[in-house]
Amino acid sequence: MTTPHPDPDPGPDPTPDPNTPPGLDLAAGPGVADERWARAVLSRAVEPGDEHAGRWIRRHGAVGFLDRLLGPTGGGAADEDPFPDTGPKRVASWRLRATAADPGRDLATIQKLGGRFLVPGDTEWPRQLDDLGDARPLGLWVRGPADLRTWALRSVALVGARACTPYGAHTAADLATGLARQGWVVVSGAAYGIDGAAHRGALAAGGATVAVLACGIDTPYPRGHDQLIRRVAEQGLVVGELPPESHPTPSRFILRNRVIAALTRGTVVIEAQHRSGSLVTARAAARLGRHTMGVPGPVTSALSAGVHELLRGDATLVTDADEIIELVGDMGQLAPARRGPVLPRDLLAPATAQVLEAVPARGPTPTTVIARRAGATPDDTLAKLYELHSLGFVERRGEGWQLTNTTTPPSNARRGGS
């Protein structure tokens, strides 16, 4: 069987249709069209992240790989093994799926959705995905108005537990809102829990967000997030490795996480148990040289146990968007200094503060007693006491002095600032 190729366009007008998405622009040349067509076939034939297939595609290209899979080996003997050192069952599975593939239908489906099929070498292809080596996606099916390559250059992944707590959902939405307001793209997997909260936080701020699916981008999953994923496709981008109508499986969810990790500058984990798939994303990010971050939770919560284990390793603890940007942003983008409030007594001269500390907490005390406790002369102590009186720290009662009964206003130090 020979490799299926699209019919060449004999039309006299070489100008591409302005309504045709970039992924279907056959005017780019027959070589580009053949490669895109072959990768559309292989996106059905090969499971995401299959490094065996990736190795042969790297050697022969997608068209050459497909020719070896479906036809006689180029110039070799008829009985020559086209894929040495690759198991026959794996090759048989590739061949069976490739034979049943209908790339023309898949490409037409994505075009009707207003989407496109990106392949390596396209202008919009995010080149950081090449860091995955032979596990690099064969192509990406994309919906949405933005340029994926540009967005990926300034993006952060927010991932975490599906069955998250209200604390986790609030934190994810707050981080996403803060990142979006500072011009960062929030990337997640559109799952229930932390993922959904992250997407909603970015959308609520009028910001950019990307959903990376483990299924076809025409069949949103989970079903309960159908409206959310549609909203992401309108305001952001929906991305997937699998062709239209593909269904998710547990292994595809895990393999999807490597794309999230490679696509972004860093991954933040918000609530995850020890065996959470979110930890797979973080570990993939670490292997790729990306930043890994975690948001701490209660030490009594099993949903934070995985995050805490990350933080005991090489991950960085973060609590807000500023701290994330300090790590993944440009040089000099530092989070504001964190410290307690500056109290009025912090502004006192050392000698005056020493006298204030010598005033007992209860009852009027003579000047001589205060002077002895402060290690100062009675005259100097009296001068400091009148100074403290004018500032509202102490008051005179008869022949003695006592602290003024006032309260310190509550601190707002959590919100930072200097």
C-alpha positions in Angstrom: 0.0 0.0 0.0 1.3 3.4 -0.9 1.3 6.5 1.3 -1.9 8.6 0.9 -1.1 12.1 -0.4 -3.4 15.0 -1.2 -4.2 15.6 -4.8 -2.1 18.5 -6.1 -3.9 21.7 -6.8 -3.7 22.5 -10.5 -5.3 25.9 -10.1 -3.6 28.9 -11.8 -3.9 31.2 -8.7 -1.1 30.4 -6.2 -2.4 32.9 -3.7 -3.7 31.0 -0.6 -7.3 31.5 0.5 -7.3 34.1 3.3 -10.0 32.0 5.1 -7.8 28.9 5.1 -6.1 28.3 8.5 -2.2 28.3 8.5 -2.2 24.5 9.1 -4.0 23.8 5.8 -2.0 26.2 3.5 -1.1 23.9 0.7 0.3 26.8 -1.3 3.4 26.6 0.8 4.7 23.9 -1.5 4.1 20.2 -2.1 6.8 19.2 0.4 5.2 21.1 3.3 1.8 19.8 2.3 3.0 16.1 2.2 4.7 16.5 5.6 1.6 17.9 7.1 -0.6 15.2 5.5 1.7 12.5 6.7 1.8 13.9 10.3 -2.0 14.1 10.3 -2.1 10.4 9.4 0.5 9.6 12.1 -1.3 11.5 14.8 -3.9 8.7 14.5 -1.5 5.9 14.0 1.0 6.7 16.8 0.2 7.4 20.5 1.5 10.7 22.0 5.0 10.5 23.3 6.0 7.3 21.5 9.8 7.6 21.4 10.2 4.6 19.1 8.2 6.3 16.4 9.8 9.6 17.2 13.3 8.2 16.6 12.3 6.8 13.1 10.5 10.1 12.2 13.7 12.0 13.1 15.7 9.8 10.8 13.4 9.6 7.8 10.9 12.4 8.2 7.1 11.9 8.6 6.7 11.1 4.8 9.6 8.6 4.8 8.3 7.0 8.0 4.9 6.5 6.5 6.3 5.2 3.2 8.3 2.6 5.2 5.3 1.7 7.3 2.8 1.3 4.4 4.9 0.3 1.5 8.1 -1.4 0.4 11.3 0.0 2.0 12.9 2.5 -0.2 15.5 0.7 -2.4 15.8 -2.2 0.1 14.9 -5.9 -0.2 11.2 -6.8 0.0 11.7 -8.7 3.2 13.9 -6.1 4.9 12.7 -5.0 8.3 11.7 -1.3 7.9 12.1 -0.6 11.6 14.9 -2.6 13.1 14.9 -3.0 16.9 11.2 -2.0 17.1 8.8 -4.7 18.2 6.6 -6.2 15.5 3.4 -5.7 17.6 4.1 -2.0 17.9 4.7 -1.7 14.1 1.6 -3.7 13.4 -0.4 -1.4 15.6 1.0 1.7 13.7 0.2 0.1 10.3 -3.4 -0.9 11.3 -4.2 2.6 12.5 -2.5 4.4 9.7 -4.4 2.3 7.1 -7.7 3.3 8.8 -6.8 7.0 9.1 -8.6 9.6 7.0 -6.4 12.7 7.2 -8.5 14.6 4.7 -11.5 14.3 6.9 -9.6 15.3 10.0 -8.1 18.4 8.4 -11.5 19.4 7.0 -13.0 18.9 10.5 -10.5 21.2 12.2 -10.9 23.7 9.4 -14.7 23.8 9.9 -14.0 24.6 13.6 -11.8 27.5 12.6 -8.7 25.7 13.8 -5.5 24.5 12.3 -3.0 21.7 12.5 0.5 22.8 13.3 3.6 20.8 12.6 7.3 21.4 13.3 8.7 24.0 11.0 5.6 26.1 11.0 6.0 29.7 12.0 3.6 29.2 14.9 5.2 26.0 16.1 6.6 26.5 19.7 10.2 25.5 19.4 10.6 24.8 23.1 8.6 21.6 22.4 11.7 20.4 20.5 13.3 19.9 24.0 11.2 16.8 24.3 13.4 15.1 21.7 11.9 11.9 20.2 8.9 12.4 22.5 8.0 15.7 20.7 4.4 15.9 19.5 4.0 14.9 15.9 1.8 18.0 15.5 -0.7 20.1 17.4 -4.4 20.6 16.7 -5.2 24.1 17.7 -8.4 26.3 18.2 -8.3 29.9 19.0 -7.3 33.3 17.6 -3.9 33.7 19.2 -0.4 32.7 18.0 0.7 29.7 20.1 4.4 30.3 19.7 4.2 33.9 20.9 2.0 33.0 23.8 4.2 30.1 24.9 7.2 32.4 25.3 5.5 34.1 28.3 3.5 31.3 29.9 3.2 29.6 33.2 1.5 26.2 34.0 -0.8 26.0 37.0 -1.8 22.4 37.8 -3.1 20.5 40.7 -5.7 18.1 42.2 -9.0 17.5 40.6 -10.7 17.0 43.9 -9.2 20.1 45.4 -10.2 22.0 48.5 -11.8 25.5 48.6 -8.4 26.8 49.6 -6.8 25.2 46.5 -9.4 26.5 44.1 -9.2 30.0 45.6 -5.4 30.0 45.4 -5.4 28.8 41.8 -7.9 31.4 40.7 -6.0 34.2 42.6 -2.6 33.2 41.1 -4.1 33.0 37.6 -5.7 36.4 38.0 -2.5 37.9 39.2 -0.4 36.4 36.4 -3.0 37.5 33.7 -3.0 41.0 35.0 0.7 41.2 34.6 0.6 39.9 31.0 1.4 36.2 31.6 -0.4 33.3 29.8 -1.9 30.7 32.1 -1.6 27.1 30.8 -3.4 24.2 32.3 -5.3 21.0 31.4 -9.0 22.0 31.6 -9.7 19.3 34.2 -11.9 19.7 37.2 -10.5 21.3 40.4 -7.3 23.3 40.1 -7.1 23.4 36.3 -10.6 24.8 35.9 -10.1 27.4 38.7 -6.9 28.5 36.9 -8.6 28.9 33.6 -11.5 30.8 35.2 -9.2 33.1 37.1 -7.4 34.1 33.9 -10.6 34.6 31.9 -12.1 36.7 34.7 -9.2 39.0 34.5 -9.6 39.4 30.8 -6.3 37.5 30.4 -4.8 34.8 28.2 -5.1 31.1 28.9 -4.3 27.9 27.1 -6.0 24.5 27.7 -4.0 21.5 26.7 -6.4 18.5 26.2 -5.8 14.8 26.3 -8.4 14.2 23.6 -9.6 15.7 20.3 -10.2 19.4 20.6 -13.6 19.0 19.0 -14.8 16.9 21.8 -14.2 18.8 25.1 -13.5 16.7 28.1 -14.6 16.6 30.9 -18.1 17.2 29.6 -18.9 19.4 32.6 -16.3 21.9 31.3 -17.8 22.1 27.8 -18.7 25.8 28.2 -15.4 26.6 29.9 -13.4 25.0 27.1 -15.5 26.9 24.5 -14.8 30.1 26.3 -11.1 29.3 26.4 -11.2 28.7 22.6 -12.8 32.1 22.1 -10.5 34.2 24.4 -7.4 31.9 24.4 -6.3 28.7 22.8 -7.3 25.0 23.0 -4.5 22.6 22.0 -4.2 18.9 21.7 -2.0 16.2 20.1 -4.8 13.9 19.1 -6.9 14.3 16.0 -10.7 15.2 16.1 -13.0 12.8 17.8 -10.2 11.1 19.8 -11.2 10.0 23.3 -9.0 10.4 26.5 -7.4 7.6 28.3 -5.5 7.5 31.6 -2.2 7.1 29.8 -3.0 10.0 27.4 -3.6 12.3 30.4 -0.2 11.5 31.8 1.5 11.9 28.4 -0.3 15.2 27.9 1.5 16.6 31.0 4.9 16.6 29.2 3.5 19.1 26.7 2.3 21.4 29.4 5.7 21.2 31.0 7.6 21.8 27.8 5.4 24.6 26.5 5.8 26.9 29.6 8.6 28.6 31.5 7.7 27.0 34.7 5.1 24.8 36.5 3.3 25.6 39.7 1.6 22.8 41.6 -1.3 23.7 43.9 -2.5 20.8 45.9 -1.4 17.3 44.9 -1.3 13.9 46.6 1.8 11.8 46.4 0.6 9.9 43.3 -1.0 12.9 41.5 -0.5 13.4 37.8 0.4 17.1 38.6 3.6 15.8 40.1 4.4 14.1 36.7 4.1 17.6 35.1 6.4 19.1 37.7 9.0 16.4 37.3 8.9 16.6 33.5 9.4 20.4 33.9 12.4 19.8 36.1 13.9 17.3 33.6 13.5 19.9 30.8 15.3 22.6 32.8 12.1 24.5 33.5 11.3 26.1 36.9 9.2 24.0 39.3 7.2 25.7 42.1 4.7 24.7 44.7 2.2 26.4 46.9 2.2 25.1 50.5 -0.9 23.9 52.3 -1.8 22.6 55.7 0.6 19.9 56.9 -2.5 17.8 57.9 -3.9 17.8 54.4 -3.2 14.8 52.2 -3.9 17.0 49.1 -0.8 19.0 50.0 1.5 16.1 50.8 2.8 15.8 47.2 3.4 19.5 47.0 5.4 19.5 50.3 7.5 16.6 49.0 8.3 18.7 45.9 9.3 21.6 48.1 11.6 19.3 50.1 13.5 18.8 46.8 14.4 21.3 44.2 11.0 23.1 43.8 10.6 26.7 44.9 7.9 27.8 47.4 5.6 30.5 46.0 2.5 32.2 47.4 1.5 34.8 44.9 1.9 35.9 41.3 4.7 38.3 42.1 6.9 35.4 43.5 6.2 33.3 40.4 7.2 36.1 38.1 10.3 36.8 40.1 11.4 33.2 39.2 10.3 32.9 35.6 10.4 36.5 34.5 13.1 38.8 33.2 16.0 39.9 35.3 15.0 42.5 37.9 11.4 41.5 38.1 11.5 41.0 41.9 8.7 40.4 44.2 8.1 43.2 46.8 9.9 42.7 50.1 8.0 40.9 52.8 8.2 42.3 56.3 6.1 43.2 59.2 4.5 46.6 59.7 6.7 49.6 60.8 5.4 50.5 64.3 5.6 54.0 65.8 8.0 52.8 68.5 10.4 51.5 65.7 11.0 55.2 64.8 12.2 56.2 68.3 15.8 57.0 69.1 17.6 54.2 70.9 17.9 56.1 74.2 14.2 57.0 74.1 13.1 53.5 73.2 15.2 52.2 76.2 13.3 54.5 78.6 9.9 53.3 77.1 10.9 49.7 77.7 11.6 50.5 81.3 8.1 51.7 82.0 6.2 48.9 83.8 3.1 47.5 82.1 0.8 48.3 85.1 0.5 51.1 87.6 2.2 54.5 87.9 5.9 54.3 88.6 8.2 57.0 89.9 10.8 58.6 87.6 13.7 57.4 89.8 12.5 53.7 89.5 12.2 54.0 85.7 15.6 55.7 85.5 17.2 52.9 87.5 15.6 50.2 85.2 16.7 52.1 82.1 20.2 52.6 83.3 19.9 56.4 82.8 20.0 59.5 85.1 16.7 60.8 86.5 17.0 64.1 84.6 17.6 62.3 81.2 14.8 59.9 82.0 12.4 62.7 82.8 13.2 64.4 79.5 12.6 61.2 77.6 9.4 60.6 79.5 8.0 64.0 78.5 9.0 63.2 74.9 7.2 59.9 75.1 4.2 61.7 76.6 4.0 64.1 73.7 4.1 61.1 71.3 1.3 59.4 73.1 3.3 56.4 74.5 3.0 57.3 78.3 0.9 59.4 80.6 1.6 60.9 84.0 -0.5 59.8 87.0 0.3 61.8 90.2 4.0 61.4 90.9 4.4 58.4 88.6 4.3 57.4 84.9 2.5 54.6 83.1 1.9 53.3 79.6 -1.0 54.8 77.6 -3.7 52.3 77.1 -3.8 52.1 73.3 -3.9 49.3 70.8 -1.7 48.7 67.7 -3.7 48.7 64.4 -3.8 45.3 62.7 -1.0 44.4 60.2 -1.5 44.2 56.5 2.0 42.8 55.9 0.7 39.8 53.8 0.0 42.0 50.9 3.7 43.0 50.7 5.3 46.2 49.8 8.2 48.0 51.4 
